Amino acid sequence: MIEKKNRMQDQMLDKKDETTGEIRGPRTDLQYHIEMRFQRIETELAEVKNVLREKGII
C-alpha cells in the first residue's frame, strides 16, 4: 500500500517536472523575442534623437 502511494507520488512529481519544462520553454523564447524588440526600439530611438539634435529641435 505504501509502495503504491510512493509510486503515485513519484509519477505526480514527474508530471509536474514535465509540465514545468513545457512552460519554461515558451517563456524563454518569448523573453528573447521581447529583449530583441526592445533593443531595436532603443537603437531606433537613439537615431531619432540624434537627428533631432542635429536639426536643433531638441
Secondary structure as UniProt FT lines:
FT   HELIX           2..54
FT   TURN            55..56
//
